[in-house]
Amino acid sequence: MNEQLNWQREGSTLRLAGEMDGDTVQPLWVQRGQVMAGVQVFDLAGLTRVDTAGLALLIHLVALARKQGGEVVLQGASDKLQTLAQLYNLPDGLLPAFAG
C-alpha cells in the first residue's frame, strides 16, 4: 500500500512528504492553484518515493511557481529523484538545479 502524499505550506516554502506517485498525486493536483500561491521553495526531503507521475507533477508545480515570478529552489531531493530527472534528459531549465 502506498504512503499518502502530504504537503504543508510555511511561508514561501512547500514541504512535500510521503510518496509522490500515480496513486497519490491527485489531491495535490486538484488543490494546486490554492497551494501554490506564493511558493518559491520546494522542500523535498520528506519524500520517500517519486515515480514518473510525481516527477511530472513536480515539473508542473515548478512551472506554476515560475509564473508567479522569482527564483524557484528545489531543496532536499533524494539521489533517486535526481537520477530519475537525469534519466529523462529533461530540457535545460525545465527544473531548477537541485540544492543540498
Secondary structure, DSSP 8 states (H G I E B T S, - for coil): ----EEEEEETTEEEEEEEESTTTSHHHHHHHHHHTTT--EEEEEEEEEE-HHHHHHHHHHHHHHHHT-S--EEES--HHHHHHHHHTT--TTSS--EE-
